Amino acid sequence: MKRTSFANWPCSVARTMDLLGDWWTPLVLREAFYGIRRFDEFQRGLGIARNTLSDRLHRLVDEGLLEKQPYQTEPTRYDYVLTAKGRDFFSVILAMTRWGDDWLAGEAGPPITFHHTSCGHDTHAEVVCAHCREPMRAEDTVARMGPGYPARLAERPDVVRRFAR
């Protein structure tokens, strides 16, 4: 069964989920942030089937989040290195971790902590307004149509209702 593509939906969440595709892809990216670069290291650390890992790495390379850099010839073997686009996904990993720590961690606490080397403290992600630096919370934030929202959809009654707040 072919899955529905969200690549052209007028929603960045849908487009991101289209790129991620499944639960393995963010875990592969997480491993890359932990410094894993080689196929066998990804496979061993995740316990993922080799064909599944190969598919996910290929997709991340095609989408420009990872790039292949040869580290051996005869046979050619590659490191998978985060690109600027891939490194920018770190904030997503941090936000997911924060939510999981808040809602899914056991009594012992978070299984992983993040240490900010610039200031020397263990920390967690916070989503703040880029303008005033105040925390962004659902109760005081509304979604509005942006400049990339398709004009052909903007007048539909269901769309107007969605963004009427």
C-alpha positions in Angstrom: 0.0 0.0 0.0 1.4 3.4 -1.0 1.3 6.0 1.7 -0.2 9.5 1.2 2.3 12.2 0.4 2.1 15.4 2.5 5.0 17.0 0.6 2.8 19.6 -1.0 0.4 20.3 1.8 0.3 23.9 3.0 1.6 22.9 6.4 5.2 22.7 7.6 4.3 20.0 10.1 2.8 17.8 7.4 5.8 18.5 5.1 8.2 17.6 7.9 6.3 14.4 8.6 6.4 13.5 4.9 10.2 13.9 5.0 10.5 11.9 8.3 8.2 9.2 7.1 8.4 6.9 10.1 9.9 6.5 13.6 13.3 5.3 12.4 14.3 8.5 10.6 14.4 10.9 13.6 16.3 8.1 15.5 18.9 8.0 12.7 19.2 11.8 12.9 19.5 11.5 16.7 22.4 9.1 16.4 24.0 11.5 13.9 23.8 14.2 16.6 25.5 11.8 19.0 28.4 11.6 16.6 27.6 8.4 14.8 28.7 8.5 11.2 29.2 5.0 9.9 26.5 2.6 8.6 27.6 -0.3 11.0 27.5 2.1 14.0 24.0 3.3 13.1 22.9 -0.3 12.7 24.5 -1.6 15.9 23.3 1.4 18.0 19.7 1.3 16.8 19.2 -2.5 16.2 17.6 -1.5 12.9 17.5 -3.9 9.9 20.2 -3.2 7.4 17.8 -2.7 4.5 15.6 -0.3 6.5 18.7 1.7 7.6 19.9 1.8 4.0 16.6 3.2 2.9 16.5 5.9 5.7 20.1 7.0 5.0 19.5 7.2 1.3 16.4 9.3 1.9 18.3 11.7 4.3 21.1 12.1 1.8 18.5 12.7 -1.1 16.7 15.3 1.1 20.0 17.0 1.9 20.1 16.4 5.7 23.1 14.1 5.5 25.9 13.9 3.0 28.1 10.9 2.1 31.9 11.4 2.5 34.1 8.5 1.5 36.5 7.3 4.2 37.7 4.1 2.5 38.3 2.9 -1.1 38.4 -0.8 -2.1 35.6 -1.2 -1.3 34.3 2.4 -1.1 32.7 3.1 2.3 31.1 6.3 3.5 30.6 8.4 6.6 27.2 10.0 6.8 27.7 13.6 7.9 25.1 16.1 8.9 24.7 19.1 6.5 23.6 22.6 7.6 20.0 21.5 6.9 20.5 18.4 9.0 22.2 20.3 11.9 19.2 22.6 11.9 17.0 19.7 12.8 18.7 19.6 16.2 16.1 22.0 17.7 13.4 19.5 16.7 15.2 16.7 18.5 15.6 18.9 21.5 11.9 19.8 21.6 10.9 16.2 21.2 13.3 15.2 24.0 11.9 17.9 26.3 8.3 16.8 25.7 9.3 13.1 26.3 11.2 14.1 29.5 8.2 16.0 30.8 5.6 13.4 30.0 7.2 10.0 29.5 10.3 9.8 31.8 10.0 7.6 34.8 10.6 8.5 38.4 14.4 8.2 37.9 14.2 11.2 35.6 15.3 11.8 32.0 17.4 9.1 30.4 19.6 11.6 28.6 20.6 15.2 29.5 22.1 17.9 27.4 25.0 19.9 28.5 25.5 23.4 27.0 29.2 23.8 26.7 29.0 27.5 26.1 27.6 28.2 29.6 28.6 25.0 31.4 25.1 24.0 32.5 22.9 21.0 31.9 19.8 22.3 30.2 16.6 21.6 28.1 14.9 23.1 25.1 12.5 26.0 25.4 10.4 27.4 22.6 10.4 31.2 22.9 9.2 34.0 20.7 12.0 35.2 18.3 10.8 38.8 18.9 10.3 39.2 22.6 12.0 36.0 23.9 8.9 35.1 26.0 7.9 31.4 26.1 5.4 30.4 23.4 2.4 28.6 24.8 -0.6 27.3 22.9 -3.0 29.5 24.9 -1.4 32.8 23.8 -0.4 31.9 20.2 -2.6 31.7 17.1 -1.8 30.3 13.7 -2.4 32.6 10.7 -2.0 32.1 7.0 1.5 32.9 5.9 2.7 34.2 2.5 3.2 30.7 1.2 -0.4 29.6 1.9 -2.1 28.7 -1.5 -4.5 31.4 -2.6 -6.8 28.7 -4.1 -7.4 27.3 -0.6 -7.5 30.6 1.4 -11.2 31.3 0.6 -12.5 27.9 1.5 -15.0 28.1 4.4 -13.2 25.4 6.4 -9.9 27.2 6.0 -11.4 30.6 6.9 -12.8 29.1 10.1 -9.5 27.5 11.0 -7.6 30.8 10.8 -10.5 33.1 12.0 -9.2 33.5 15.6 
